[in-house]
């Protein structure tokens, strides 16, 4: 494919033409039924639920819940959406860091001043020109692999035209860039479990709740908290599983929760709480397996028919391989659970119809691949996997896991296209990449080299709040020449950027999404509610403008407006077969029927019913209790079966007085989203800081009272948090929600309590290179010298009246793109074209060679229906995947 110079499109400076939101159509909120009600309501949808924005004189004045679609709206929807729309932390105009603006020609941009010096307000033409120049300079001088995209996953908003997709489309049109691979959510298990049980599992649908209701006697949560975590979704939350959970509870199902702390789910579902030392679940499940074997409760016929490698694992459990039988007495001092309780749990789970729900948090640890695997092996030992209401599930806490599925295609937006750069960085290894350009690392069974990154481009991703060991990351960023961030708010990722491009919120643009991450039973119109604030633009229009700057407007837009793309996205969904676009857009949503048989669907059920006809996508087609492929990688931190491996830091080797820090998902936020909502902060913050849950004994021993400022500190950093004393957390463990926005005080302490100033960059293993954020210990004391106020939510210093000399456009050299791209493009095969246009998914790789053939076979059953592929198209894509997977045999 060759580029031709299109006709340059005229852009409005400081804004872009968009479809008007003035046609306020049929109301779906109950408030709209009031005959005297104000009629200015516009339907919209978000990660936090569907709603109607109430608009008066062009301003959002309220949020109305749409109870027919979401009967249990959260405070994030009812308060947070409005709060953050007008919060002080909004980025109103394009900004450039002062030294970068003054020295863009010489290159002496003083990266050490990031996060310290003021920004200068500039016009869009200047900001776009400098951004395009930085991209082209980097590609020309160092190659496209020197451009790194820190944007992944698409959690910025619920729309199909998310910033990471728009960025990916532009980057791939200019030759590509280095990208993240895997994610923070479930980076370890998404690599290990496909080899163990033939599917990622962590992003897979769960057994339909009516099956659980009818069959399950015992439901075991291991770190799992669906009541809290299902308050948000990757697409549009509608909280459909809350009622079914209560029905399951009231039908007599017993709940047990294995967790260092008691959770909201435990309270709602009356679960028996079993307190465990963090990161020791493998030891617990090993000891329970020993008890099952000792009592003869294992299902040998099941092991023979459905698994491979059980003999090797059982030999380990019984101590034949290392001389240490994994008895309950062995596990008790490791886990902090009495041996008698371990025996009781084992026999209960083995003899009852048991469903085990493992949280993603379990594998965010050193040797994290072992934990879910140990749960799989234990359940297989009992003969449970695939039976109605029994087995394992690792996504009950996400996306309303358990809802019956429509199996219908959903809207697909613009393709990101093919990335010509093959360099990757595992999502949680950004710091190591910056510090060690060219260094080798293993990932998913193959060896890679870190790229030598000169530019970071970040769109809609707050990687500065997510990455571990934040102080180390800040130092590593000084090695980078250019950092560009596209965002709506002054998050951490924007405060350490050189160029900041202001995106508008989704309320200020049109988009489209789907309801129910797994059910996929509704399509939602995300209609523009208000006009963009300040000079902000939608992500689509920002990247369209950048494409225009570089002469590839036609290629980026395909000659269409955004609303044209939204219409086409809708028409690729199954809903379009019965509801015309105009009707859908007016109503705000269209339903997708869930077939009756979906209510009887059982995870791994087809495999259990007929394993010959429905083999798993593992090397053997069976559950691999010992995996020869993983063993063959010869990794000292990830052996071929789940074994107990001591962590580099945990309570088992902590120094006197140290505590283990766990960092679960927040109640009032989606990671870092909503942290700037003042109304929500007033509900839970302590003097503007993140709360820390502390066991009363630990607090009293240190003279800490409820509400006191507390310092948590280790060699990596210090945070100041507010004490919440509780009897519902294990002694020696403290809990700080992840995702808070950082703010450094005069002593370098995070004054708002971002836990990642404490967490370690230790990898999970050489298999996945995933995060070990929950493997961390620190010291704790009452803070005697807190500084205030917390400035995390205030704008940085901005120079509004800075006298800027006009930039000579000829010096930007924006016509260099063709020299970079002309040699790259060749004709794509039909299957390749379909894959890059329609099949890329949130948590799957964007480069086909990053997955094995079996891993692709495991993800395509859910990917193909979502993409709406017919049998022919699916066959073409599968042919492409099989020819280009990491273990494909070269032709």
C-alpha positions in Angstrom: 0.0 0.0 0.0 1.4 3.4 -1.0 0.4 6.8 0.3 -0.8 9.5 -1.9 -1.1 13.1 -0.7 -4.8 13.7 0.0 -6.5 17.0 -0.1 -5.7 18.7 3.2 -8.8 18.9 5.4 -9.6 22.2 7.2 -9.7 21.8 11.0 -11.3 24.2 13.4 -8.5 25.5 15.7 -9.3 24.4 19.3 -12.2 22.1 18.3 -13.6 19.8 15.6 -16.9 19.6 13.9 -19.2 17.0 15.6 -22.7 15.9 15.4 -24.9 18.2 17.4 -26.4 16.9 20.7 -29.3 19.3 20.6 -31.9 16.7 19.4 -33.1 15.6 22.9 -35.0 12.4 22.0 -37.1 10.0 23.9 -36.3 9.7 27.6 -35.7 6.3 29.2 -35.1 7.4 32.8 -38.0 7.3 35.1 -37.4 11.0 35.9 -38.4 11.8 32.4 -41.9 10.5 32.9 -42.7 13.3 35.2 -45.1 15.5 33.2 -43.6 18.7 34.6 -40.0 17.5 34.3 -37.3 19.5 32.5 -36.9 17.8 29.1 -33.2 18.5 28.5 -32.1 14.9 28.8 -29.6 13.0 26.6 -28.8 9.3 26.7 -25.2 8.2 27.4 -23.3 5.2 28.7 -20.1 4.7 30.6 -18.0 2.1 32.5 -20.2 3.0 35.4 -23.5 2.4 33.7 -26.1 3.9 31.3 -27.7 7.2 32.2 -29.3 10.3 31.0 -27.4 13.5 31.3 -29.7 16.4 32.4 -28.6 19.5 30.5 -29.6 23.1 31.2 -28.2 26.1 29.3 -25.6 23.8 27.7 -24.3 22.5 31.1 -24.6 19.1 32.7 -26.6 19.7 35.8 -27.5 16.1 36.8 -27.4 12.4 36.1 -30.5 10.3 35.9 -30.3 6.6 36.3 -32.0 4.4 33.7 -33.3 1.7 36.0 -34.8 -0.5 33.3 -31.2 -1.0 32.2 -29.3 -0.7 35.5 -31.4 -1.2 38.6 -28.4 -0.6 41.0 -26.5 2.4 39.8 -23.4 3.3 41.9 -22.2 6.5 43.4 -19.6 6.7 40.7 -22.4 7.2 38.2 -24.7 9.3 40.2 -22.0 11.7 41.6 -18.7 11.0 39.9 -19.7 11.5 36.3 -20.9 15.1 36.9 -18.1 15.9 39.3 -15.2 14.9 37.1 -16.7 16.6 34.0 -16.2 20.1 35.5 -13.4 19.3 38.0 -10.4 21.6 38.3 -8.2 18.8 37.0 -9.6 19.1 33.4 -7.0 19.9 30.7 -8.6 22.9 29.0 -6.0 23.7 26.3 -2.9 22.2 24.6 0.1 22.4 26.8 3.9 22.1 26.3 6.4 21.9 29.1 8.4 25.1 29.3 11.9 23.8 28.6 10.7 21.5 25.9 8.9 24.5 24.1 12.0 26.7 24.5 14.5 24.2 23.2 12.6 22.0 20.7 15.0 23.0 17.9 18.2 22.4 19.9 17.0 19.2 21.5 18.1 20.3 25.0 14.7 19.7 26.5 15.8 19.0 30.1 13.9 15.8 30.8 15.0 15.9 34.4 12.6 18.8 34.9 9.5 16.7 34.1 7.0 16.9 36.9 8.8 20.0 38.4 8.5 22.9 35.9 5.4 24.7 34.6 3.6 24.2 31.3 2.9 26.8 28.7 -0.5 27.1 27.0 -0.2 26.9 23.2 -2.5 26.7 20.3 -3.5 23.4 18.6 -1.3 24.0 15.5 1.8 24.4 17.7 1.0 21.3 19.8 0.2 19.1 16.8 3.2 20.3 14.9 5.6 19.6 17.7 4.0 16.2 18.3 4.3 15.2 14.6 7.9 16.4 14.5 8.8 14.3 17.6 7.2 11.2 15.9 9.1 11.8 12.6 12.4 12.7 14.3 12.3 9.6 16.3 11.4 7.3 13.4 13.9 9.0 11.1 16.9 9.0 13.6 16.3 5.8 15.5 13.7 3.8 13.7 10.0 3.3 14.5 10.8 0.8 17.3 12.1 3.8 19.3 8.5 5.1 19.6 6.8 3.3 22.5 3.1 3.2 23.0 2.2 3.0 26.7 -1.5 2.8 25.8 -3.2 -0.5 26.0 -6.4 -2.2 27.0 -8.8 0.6 26.3 -10.1 1.3 29.8 -10.0 5.0 29.2 -13.7 5.0 28.3 -16.4 2.5 27.3 -16.6 3.6 23.7 -15.5 1.7 20.6 -13.5 4.7 19.5 -11.2 4.6 22.5 -7.9 6.6 22.6 -5.7 3.5 22.4 -7.4 2.3 19.2 -7.1 5.8 17.6 -3.5 6.0 18.6 -2.8 2.5 17.3 -4.4 3.3 14.0 -2.3 6.4 13.5 1.0 4.8 14.6 0.5 1.8 12.3 -0.1 4.2 9.4 3.3 5.7 10.0 5.1 2.4 10.3 4.2 1.3 13.7 5.8 1.4 17.1 6.9 -0.7 20.1 4.0 -1.7 22.2 3.1 -3.2 25.6 2.1 -6.9 25.7 0.0 -8.5 28.3 -1.5 -6.4 31.0 -1.5 -5.5 34.7 -4.9 -7.2 35.3 -4.0 -10.8 34.8 -0.7 -10.8 33.0 0.6 -14.1 34.5 -2.4 -16.3 34.1 -3.2 -15.2 30.6 0.1 -16.7 29.5 0.1 -19.8 31.7 -3.5 -21.0 31.8 -3.9 -21.5 28.0 -1.2 -24.2 28.3 -2.8 -25.7 31.4 -6.5 -25.6 30.6 -6.7 -24.4 27.0 -8.0 -20.9 27.5 -7.0 -17.6 29.1 -9.8 -18.2 31.7 -9.2 -14.8 33.3 -11.2 -13.1 30.5 -13.7 -15.9 29.8 -17.4 -16.2 30.5 -18.4 -18.2 33.6 -21.0 -20.9 34.1 -24.5 -19.4 33.7 -25.9 -18.4 37.1 -29.1 -20.6 36.8 -26.8 -23.6 36.7 -25.1 -22.4 39.9 -28.4 -21.8 41.5 -29.7 -25.3 40.7 -26.5 -27.3 41.4 -23.8 -25.6 43.5 -23.6 -26.5 47.2 -20.4 -24.8 48.1 -19.0 -21.6 46.4 -15.4 -20.8 47.4 -14.1 -17.3 46.8 -10.2 -17.2 46.8 -9.4 -13.5 47.0 -12.5 -12.9 44.9 -14.9 -10.0 45.5 -17.6 -9.7 42.8 -19.8 -7.4 44.8 -17.1 -4.7 44.7 -15.4 -5.4 41.5 -18.5 -5.8 39.3 -19.4 -2.2 40.1 -17.6 -1.3 36.9 -17.0 -3.1 33.5 -14.7 -2.8 30.6 -17.8 -1.9 28.5 -21.0 -0.6 30.1 -21.8 -1.9 33.5 -25.4 -2.8 34.2 -24.9 -4.8 37.4 -27.1 -7.7 36.3 -25.4 -10.3 38.6 -26.3 -8.7 41.9 -29.8 -10.2 42.0 -28.6 -13.7 41.0 -25.9 -13.7 43.7 -28.6 -13.0 46.3 -30.8 -15.8 44.8 -27.9 -18.2 45.0 -27.3 -17.2 48.6 -30.9 -17.5 49.6 -31.2 -20.9 47.9 -28.9 -22.4 50.5 -25.5 -22.3 48.8 -22.7 -22.1 51.3 -20.0 -19.5 50.7 -16.5 -19.6 52.0 -14.0 -16.7 51.5 -10.2 -17.3 51.6 -8.7 -13.9 51.9 -6.4 -11.8 54.1 -9.3 -9.5 54.7 -13.1 -9.8 54.9 -14.7 -8.3 51.8 -18.1 -6.7 50.8 -19.0 -10.0 49.0 -18.4 -11.9 52.2 -20.8 -9.6 54.0 -23.5 -9.7 51.4 -23.3 -13.4 50.8 -22.8 -14.4 54.4 -19.5 -16.1 53.6 -17.4 -17.8 56.2 -14.1 -15.9 56.3 -10.8 -17.9 56.3 -7.9 -15.6 57.0 -4.7 -16.5 55.0 -1.2 -15.0 54.8 -1.0 -13.2 51.5 0.8 -15.1 48.6 0.5 -18.5 50.2 -2.5 -19.9 48.4 -0.3 -22.5 46.6 0.7 -23.9 49.9 -2.9 -24.1 51.0 -4.2 -25.9 47.9 -1.2 -28.2 48.0 -2.0 -29.2 51.6 -5.7 -29.6 50.8 -4.7 -31.9 47.9 -2.6 -34.0 50.3 -5.7 -34.3 52.6 -7.9 -35.4 49.7 -5.4 -38.0 48.7 -4.9 -39.1 52.3 -8.6 -39.7 52.7 -9.0 -41.4 49.3 -11.4 -38.7 48.1 -9.7 -38.1 44.8 -11.4 -39.1 41.5 -8.9 -41.4 39.8 -11.2 -42.1 36.9 -11.6 -38.4 36.2 -7.8 -37.9 36.4 -7.3 -40.7 33.9 -9.9 -39.5 31.4 -9.5 -35.7 31.6 -5.9 -34.9 32.7 -2.3 -35.5 32.0 0.6 -35.2 34.4 -1.3 -35.9 37.6 1.2 -38.6 38.7 4.1 -36.1 38.7 2.1 -33.5 40.7 0.8 -36.1 43.2 4.3 -37.3 43.7 5.3 -33.7 44.6 2.2 -33.3 46.9 3.1 -36.5 48.7 6.7 -35.6 49.1 8.2 -38.2 46.9 10.2 -35.7 44.8 11.6 -33.4 47.5 11.2 -35.4 50.7 8.6 -32.9 52.1 5.0 -34.2 52.2 2.6 -31.2 51.7 0.6 -32.0 54.8 -1.8 -29.6 56.5 0.8 -29.4 59.3 3.4 -28.3 56.8 1.1 -25.6 55.3 -0.2 -24.3 58.6 2.8 -22.1 59.6 3.1 -20.9 55.9 -0.5 -19.9 55.4 -1.5 -19.0 59.0 -4.4 -21.4 58.8 -4.7 -24.2 61.4 -4.1 -27.7 60.1 -7.5 -28.8 61.3 -9.1 -26.1 59.3 -7.1 -27.0 56.2 -8.4 -30.6 56.6 -11.9 -29.5 57.1 -11.8 -27.2 54.0 -10.3 -30.0 51.8 -12.9 -32.6 52.8 -15.7 -30.1 52.4 -14.6 -29.1 48.9 -14.0 -32.6 47.8 -17.3 -34.0 48.9 -19.7 -31.2 48.0 -20.6 -29.8 44.6 -18.0 -27.0 44.7 -17.3 -24.0 42.5 -14.0 -22.2 43.1 -13.7 -18.6 42.1 -10.1 -17.3 42.0 -9.4 -13.6 41.8 -7.0 -12.0 39.3 -5.2 -10.5 42.3 -3.9 -14.0 43.3 -1.5 -14.1 40.3 -0.3 -10.5 40.7 2.5 -12.0 42.7 6.0 -13.5 42.4 5.5 -16.9 40.9 1.9 -15.8 40.2 1.4 -18.4 37.5 1.4 -21.1 40.2 -1.7 -19.9 42.1 -4.5 -20.4 39.5 -2.8 -23.5 38.3 -2.8 -25.0 41.9 -6.6 -24.3 42.1 -7.1 -26.0 38.7 -5.1 -29.1 39.8 -7.0 -29.3 43.1 -10.4 -29.1 41.4 -9.4 -31.7 38.8 -8.2 -34.0 41.6 -11.7 -33.8 43.0 -13.2 -34.5 39.6 -15.2 -31.3 39.5 -14.1 -29.3 36.3 -16.9 -29.3 33.7 -19.7 -30.6 35.8 -22.8 -28.4 36.3 -22.2 -26.0 39.1 -18.7 -27.2 39.9 -15.2 -26.6 38.8 -13.1 -23.4 38.6 -13.7 -19.9 37.3 -11.3 -17.0 37.3 -13.6 -14.2 36.1 -16.6 -14.3 38.5 -15.5 -10.9 39.8 -15.4 -9.2 36.4 -17.9 -8.1 33.8 -20.9 -9.6 35.6 -19.4 -13.1 35.2 -22.2 -15.7 35.4 -24.6 -13.8 33.2 -26.0 -16.0 30.3 -24.4 -14.9 27.0 -26.1 -13.7 23.9 -23.3 -15.1 21.7 -24.0 -12.1 19.4 -21.6 -9.9 17.5 -21.0 -6.4 18.9 -20.0 -3.1 17.3 -16.5 -3.0 15.9 -14.9 0.3 15.3 -11.8 1.4 13.3 -9.1 -1.1 12.7 -5.7 -0.4 14.2 -4.1 -2.1 11.2 -0.8 -3.9 11.0 2.1 -2.8 13.3 5.3 -3.2 11.4 7.4 -3.0 14.5 7.8 -6.4 16.3 9.4 -5.0 19.6 7.3 -5.5 22.7 7.5 -4.7 26.4 5.5 -6.6 28.9 3.1 -4.1 30.4 4.6 -4.1 33.9 8.3 -4.0 32.7 8.4 -0.4 31.3 10.9 0.8 33.8 13.3 -2.2 33.0 12.9 -1.5 29.3 13.9 2.2 29.7 16.9 1.3 31.9 18.1 -1.6 29.8 17.7 -0.9 26.0 18.7 -4.0 24.0 18.6 -6.3 27.0 17.2 -9.8 26.4 14.1 -11.1 28.2 11.9 -14.2 27.9 8.2 -13.9 27.3 5.6 -16.6 26.5 8.4 -19.1 25.7 10.3 -16.9 23.3 13.3 -14.5 23.7 13.0 -10.8 22.9 15.1 -7.6 23.2 13.9 -4.4 24.8 13.7 -1.5 22.3 15.8 1.6 22.8 13.0 4.0 23.4 13.4 7.7 22.7 9.7 8.7 22.7 6.7 7.6 24.7 3.2 8.3 23.4 0.4 7.8 25.9 -3.3 8.1 25.1 -5.9 7.5 27.7 -3.8 5.4 30.0 -2.5 6.5 33.4 0.6 4.3 33.4 2.3 6.5 35.9 -0.2 5.4 38.6 -0.2 1.7 37.5 3.5 1.0 37.1 5.4 -0.4 40.1 8.1 1.4 42.0 7.1 4.8 40.8 10.3 6.6 42.0 12.4 4.3 39.9 10.1 4.9 36.9 10.4 8.7 37.3 14.2 8.4 37.1 14.0 6.1 34.1 11.9 8.5 32.2 14.8 11.0 32.1 16.3 8.7 29.4 13.5 9.5 27.0 13.6 12.5 24.6 9.9 13.1 24.1 6.7 12.2 26.1 3.3 13.0 24.6 0.1 12.4 26.6 -3.5 12.6 25.3 -6.0 12.8 28.2 -9.0 14.6 29.6 -7.5 15.3 33.1 -4.2 16.1 34.7 -3.4 12.5 35.7 0.1 11.4 36.7 0.7 10.4 33.1 0.1 13.9 31.9 2.1 15.6 34.7 5.3 14.0 33.6 4.7 14.6 29.9 6.3 17.2 27.5 3.3 17.7 25.3 -0.2 17.4 26.6 -3.1 17.2 24.1 -6.5 17.8 25.8 -9.2 15.2 24.9 -12.8 15.9 25.7 -14.8 13.4 27.9 -17.2 11.0 26.2 -20.1 13.3 27.3 -18.7 15.8 24.8 -18.7 13.5 21.7 -20.6 10.6 20.1 -19.6 7.0 20.4 -21.0 3.5 20.7 -20.6 0.6 23.2 -22.0 -2.7 24.4 -23.6 -3.7 27.7 -22.5 -6.7 29.6 -18.9 -7.7 29.1 -19.9 -11.4 28.8 -23.7 -11.2 28.2 -23.3 -8.8 25.3 -27.1 -8.3 25.5 -27.4 -4.6 24.8 -25.8 -2.1 22.4 -25.6 1.4 23.8 -25.5 4.8 22.1 -23.1 7.2 23.8 -24.7 10.4 22.6 -23.0 13.7 22.9 -24.5 15.4 26.0 -22.7 18.8 26.1 -20.2 20.7 23.9 -16.4 20.1 24.5 -15.0 22.1 27.3 -12.2 24.6 26.6 -10.4 23.6 23.4 -10.6 19.9 24.0 -11.4 17.5 21.2 -12.4 13.9 21.0 -9.6 11.3 20.6 -10.8 10.6 17.1 -10.5 14.2 16.1 -7.1 14.6 17.8 -5.6 11.7 15.9 -7.4 12.8 12.8 -5.7 16.2 13.1 -2.3 14.6 13.6 -2.9 12.5 10.6 -3.8 15.6 8.7 -0.6 17.3 9.8 1.4 14.4 8.4 -0.5 14.2 5.2 -2.4 10.9 5.8 -5.9 12.2 6.6 -7.5 10.1 3.9 -5.9 6.9 5.2 -6.8 7.6 8.8 -10.5 8.5 8.2 -11.2 6.4 5.0 -12.9 9.6 3.9 -15.6 9.4 6.6 -16.8 11.5 9.5 -16.9 10.0 13.0 -20.7 9.5 12.9 -20.3 7.5 9.7 -17.9 5.2 11.5 -20.3 4.9 14.5 -23.1 3.9 12.1 -20.9 1.4 10.4 -19.8 0.0 13.7 -23.4 -0.5 14.8 -24.3 -2.2 11.5 -21.6 -4.8 12.2 -23.5 -5.8 15.3 -26.3 -8.4 15.5 -28.7 -5.8 16.8 -28.8 -4.1 13.4 -30.5 -7.1 12.0 -33.7 -6.2 13.9 -33.3 -2.5 15.0 -32.4 0.2 12.4 -29.6 2.6 13.3 -32.0 5.6 13.5 -34.3 3.7 15.9 -31.3 2.6 18.0 -29.8 6.1 18.2 -33.1 7.7 19.2 -33.8 5.2 21.9 -30.2 5.0 23.1 -30.0 1.3 23.2 -30.9 -1.9 21.4 -31.2 -5.3 23.0 -29.6 -8.5 21.8 -31.6 -11.6 22.6 -30.0 -14.2 24.9 -31.0 -17.7 23.7 -32.7 -19.9 26.3 -30.0 -22.5 26.0 -27.5 -19.9 27.3 -29.0 -20.3 30.8 -27.8 -23.9 30.9 -24.2 -23.2 29.7 -21.4 -24.8 31.8 -17.8 -23.7 31.7 -15.8 -26.6 30.3 -19.1 -28.5 30.0 -18.6 -29.7 26.4 -15.1 -31.0 27.3 -16.5 -32.9 30.3 -19.4 -34.4 28.3 -17.1 -35.5 25.4 -13.4 -34.8 25.7 -12.6 -36.6 22.4 -15.0 -34.4 20.4 -14.3 -31.3 22.4 -10.6 -31.3 23.4 -9.1 -28.4 25.3 -6.7 -26.2 23.3 -3.7 -27.5 25.2 -0.9 -29.6 23.7 -2.6 -32.8 24.8 -6.2 -31.7 24.6 -6.6 -32.4 28.3 -6.0 -30.5 31.6 -2.3 -30.4 32.0 -1.6 -30.8 35.7 2.0 -31.1 34.7 2.9 -29.2 31.5 5.8 -30.5 29.5 5.9 -27.3 27.4 6.3 -25.0 30.4 8.8 -27.4 32.0 10.7 -27.4 28.7 11.4 -23.7 29.0 13.7 -24.5 31.9 12.7 -21.4 33.9 13.9 -21.5 37.5 10.9 -19.3 38.6 8.2 -21.2 36.7 8.4 -25.0 36.8 6.1 -27.4 34.9 3.6 -27.8 37.7 2.3 -25.7 40.6 4.6 -25.9 43.5 5.1 -23.8 46.6 7.9 -21.3 46.1 8.9 -18.8 48.7 8.6 -15.1 47.7 11.4 -12.7 47.8 9.4 -10.6 50.3 6.4 -11.7 52.3 5.4 -12.3 55.9 7.3 -15.5 55.9 10.7 -13.7 55.7 9.7 -10.2 56.7 11.8 -8.3 59.2 10.3 -7.6 62.7 7.6 -5.0 62.5 7.1 -5.1 58.8 3.6 -5.6 57.3 2.5 -7.0 54.0 0.6 -4.6 51.7 -2.2 -5.7 49.5 -3.7 -3.3 47.0 -7.1 -4.4 45.8 -9.3 -2.6 43.3 -11.1 0.4 44.8 -14.8 0.7 45.7 -15.3 4.2 44.4 -13.0 4.2 41.4 -12.1 2.3 38.3 -8.3 2.1 38.9 -7.4 5.8 38.9 -10.6 7.0 37.3 -12.9 9.0 39.5 -10.2 9.8 42.0 -10.7 13.5 41.1 -14.4 13.4 42.1 -14.7 15.7 45.1 -18.1 14.2 46.2 -16.7 10.7 46.1 -13.5 11.7 47.9 -15.6 13.2 50.7 -17.1 9.7 51.2 -13.9 7.9 52.0 -10.7 9.9 51.9 -9.0 10.9 55.2 -7.7 14.5 55.1 -7.6 14.1 51.3 -5.5 11.0 51.4 -6.1 7.3 50.5 -7.3 5.3 53.5 -5.3 2.2 54.8 -7.1 -0.6 56.5 -5.1 -1.8 59.5 -5.8 -4.5 62.0 -6.5 -3.0 65.4 -3.7 -4.9 67.2 -1.2 -3.6 64.7 -2.4 0.0 65.0 -2.5 0.0 68.8 1.0 -1.4 68.9 2.2 1.6 67.0 0.0 4.2 68.7 -2.2 4.7 65.6 -5.8 5.7 66.1 -8.7 5.9 63.6 -8.1 8.7 61.2 -4.4 9.3 62.0 -2.0 10.0 59.2 0.2 6.9 58.6 3.5 6.5 56.9 4.1 3.3 55.0 7.7 3.0 53.8 10.4 0.8 52.4 13.6 1.2 50.4 11.5 2.1 47.3 9.5 4.9 48.7 7.1 6.4 51.2 3.4 7.1 51.1 1.1 8.9 53.6 -2.3 7.4 54.1 -5.2 7.7 56.6 -5.8 5.0 59.2 -9.0 2.9 59.2 -8.9 0.4 62.0 -10.6 -2.9 61.6 -10.9 -6.4 63.0 -11.7 -7.7 59.5 -8.1 -7.8 58.2 -5.4 -10.2 59.2 -2.7 -9.0 61.7 0.4 -8.1 59.8 -1.5 -7.1 56.7 -2.6 -3.7 55.5 -4.8 -2.8 52.6 -4.4 0.2 50.4 -6.6 0.5 47.2 -4.6 0.9 44.0 -5.0 3.7 41.5 -4.8 7.0 43.6 -3.3 10.0 41.9 0.1 10.9 43.2 1.4 14.1 44.7 4.9 14.4 46.1 5.5 16.5 49.3 8.7 18.4 50.1 10.4 15.2 51.4 9.5 13.1 48.3 6.7 11.2 50.0 3.5 10.6 48.1 1.1 12.8 50.0 -2.0 11.2 48.5 -1.0 7.5 49.1 -0.2 5.9 45.7 0.7 2.3 46.7 3.0 1.9 43.7 5.7 4.0 45.4 6.0 0.9 47.6 5.6 -1.9 45.1 8.4 -3.9 43.5 9.3 -4.3 39.9 10.0 -8.0 40.6 8.6 -10.0 37.8 6.1 -12.9 38.3 8.4 -15.2 36.3 10.3 -15.5 33.1 7.2 -17.0 31.5 4.9 -14.0 31.6 7.0 -11.1 33.0 3.9 -10.0 34.8 3.4 -7.7 37.8 4.1 -8.8 41.3 2.4 -5.8 42.9 0.8 -7.9 45.7 4.2 -9.2 46.8 5.5 -6.3 48.9 6.3 -5.6 52.6 6.9 -2.3 54.2 7.3 -0.6 57.6 4.5 1.3 59.2 4.4 4.2 61.7 2.2 7.1 62.7 3.1 10.2 60.6 4.2 13.0 62.8 4.9 15.6 60.1 2.3 15.4 57.3 2.2 18.2 54.9 -0.9 19.7 53.4 -2.9 20.1 51.4 -2.7 17.1 49.0 -2.2 18.7 45.5 -2.9 15.7 43.4 -6.1 17.2 41.9 -5.0 20.7 41.3 -3.7 21.8 38.0 0.1 22.1 37.6 1.7 25.5 37.2 0.6 26.9 33.9 2.0 30.0 32.1 -1.0 31.5 30.3 0.7 34.7 29.0 4.0 33.2 27.8 5.2 35.0 24.7 5.8 32.3 22.1 7.6 33.0 18.9 5.7 31.6 15.9 7.1 28.2 14.9 8.5 28.0 11.4 6.5 25.1 9.9 9.2 24.3 7.4 11.6 23.5 10.3 9.2 20.7 11.5 9.9 18.6 8.4 6.5 17.0 8.3 6.8 15.8 4.7 9.3 13.0 5.7 6.6 10.4 6.3 6.7 8.9 2.9 10.4 8.2 3.1 9.7 6.2 6.3 6.6 4.3 5.0 7.0 3.7 1.3 9.3 0.7 1.7 7.1 -1.0 4.4 3.8 -1.8 2.8 2.9 -4.9 0.8 -0.4 -6.5 0.0 -2.1 -8.1 3.0 -3.6 -11.6 2.7 -7.4 -11.7 3.1 -7.2 -13.3 6.5 -4.6 -10.8 7.7 -6.7 -7.9 6.6 -9.8 -9.3 8.4 -7.8 -9.9 11.6 -6.4 -6.4 11.8 -9.6 -4.8 10.9 -12.0 -6.7 13.1 -10.5 -9.2 15.4 -8.1 -7.5 17.7 -9.4 -7.7 21.3 -8.6 -5.9 24.5 -6.5 -8.5 26.3 -5.2 -10.4 23.2 -2.0 -9.6 21.5 -2.0 -7.1 18.6 0.8 -9.1 16.9 -0.1 -12.6 15.8 3.4 -14.0 16.5 3.0 -13.3 20.2 0.7 -16.2 20.8 1.1 -19.9 20.1 -1.3 -21.8 17.8 -3.1 -23.4 20.8 -3.4 -20.0 22.5 -5.1 -18.6 19.4 -7.4 -21.6 19.2 -8.3 -20.9 22.8 -9.3 -17.2 22.3 -10.9 -17.4 18.9 -14.2 -19.0 20.0 -15.0 -15.8 21.8 -13.2 -13.4 19.5 -14.8 -14.6 16.2 -18.5 -14.1 17.3 -17.8 -10.7 18.7 -16.2 -9.7 15.4 -19.2 -11.0 13.6 -17.2 -13.3 11.2 -19.0 -15.7 9.0 -17.7 -19.3 8.5 -15.6 -18.2 5.5 -14.1 -15.2 7.2 -13.3 -17.2 10.3 -11.5 -19.8 8.2 -9.4 -17.2 6.5 -8.4 -15.6 9.8 -7.6 -18.9 11.4 -5.4 -19.9 8.4 -3.5 -16.6 8.9 -3.1 -17.1 12.6 -1.9 -20.7 12.3 0.7 -19.7 9.7 2.1 -16.9 11.8 1.8 -18.0 15.4 4.9 -18.1 17.5 5.2 -21.9 17.1 4.2 -22.2 13.5 6.5 -24.2 11.3 8.1 -21.9 8.7 7.0 -22.7 5.1 
